Amino acid sequence: MSLSSNYNTGNQKNTMISLHEEKNNFYSEFDNGLLHPGKERKLHQRTPFQQDRDRIIYSSSFRRLQAKTQVFFSGEYDFYRTRLTHSIEVSQIGRAICNHLRKTSPHLNADFFIDSDLVEAVCLSHDIGHPPFGHAGENALNRLMMDFGGFEGNAQTLRIITETLYASSMGRTGMNPTRALADGVMKYKMKYGDFVRNGRSPKNHFLYDDQQYLINFIFQGASLPETMAEEEVINQFRSIECRIMDWADDTAFSINDVVDGLASGLITGQKIEKWASSAGLNQDENGLVKELLEMIRTKSLQKKLAVRIGDFINATELRPIKNFISSRSNRYAFDLKVGDDARRASDFYGRMSREMVFRSAQIYQLEFKAEQMLKKMFEAFAEHYLTGETPRMALLPSDTDAMVLRETDTAKRARLICDYISGMTDVFAVRTYKRLFDPDFGSIGDLI
């Protein structure tokens, strides 16, 4: 298939190459190509992927992750993981997988390898689109945005890095990522409208409809084969860096959610035994339960689960594959194979966390409260900026207010309001809610 395109991969060698870049033939100018090729980056000591990573690290969107929920609401206790600490752990695991593959895979060598800086950038950025209050916040915003194209954490991450990461006098702009970074972050390629046309209102796993241009950019304008039209196919078609990030993410949350659950008291040895007796576990899963109980008894949980993370890293290997773009980019010429034992263990830890932590009354109560706060805030902003049924009041900060008022399309106005709410930290969301609805909170001297 011809990969004709309006996107210019660019003759960017003079502006993109590092002065001390390690030779790596795994990537080409196609992979280094910028979303906006007319805005080439300045010559620098760093590689294009190092620049991508550093732009993420120094962004306010990344810093806000320190006050966004991973499992437990941020600020509840210092020990529990936040979105920030989780992202850092995922990036470390991602780099370790790259190092493992470079040392062990017969398909890689000294000048042909998966760039660990790129994988780190993908891992660090993979959650920056998530709203306050974790998955409860994501589900609430998706329901509220149902008439305006939905809300999805991964789609919002792409929106941030390509459109809204930086503030400017004219509004907001993206970081102009490389093709490889944008593709590495893009876990899903099915659009919201594709689901709606099939009679479904998806909870997650979609792109926004106006992000078709990113699919065009990533595949340089090529149409995906008709055989990839189904959701389970197209949403699993990912670059090798995206696959590494996804397994690093699975590794981090499946194991570390168990650690945090035990620290919180929502998981105990006694509760594990009770859960296991009625969970219909197989022989291998019962063996994992016995291991966990022994770790708890000997107070060796964190140490031994850290070893298990190493096992998950070492369980990876590369498998060559062919598809419509593999001849153009090595990022699609390899799949990540994960050993069956590691995959089963990860699935087991994830299931245990979901059933013992996420489905507990304590977490459900917090999630219910979070959903109510986001719902009331969105409806208040919508009432004044979308419906016109009441006199408009400037409820949004001045910069956001001006951006919304400049936009004449209702759906795009709703998206800007959603951007504002989803960018909030847990604490800021609570404070904004109180300022809007609590008669005893706030004064004219409060800062937005």
Order of alpha helices (4+ residues) and beta strands (2+ residues): alpha-alpha-alpha-alpha-alpha-alpha-alpha-alpha-beta-beta-alpha-alpha-alpha-alpha-alpha-alpha-alpha-alpha-beta-beta-alpha-alpha-alpha-alpha-alpha
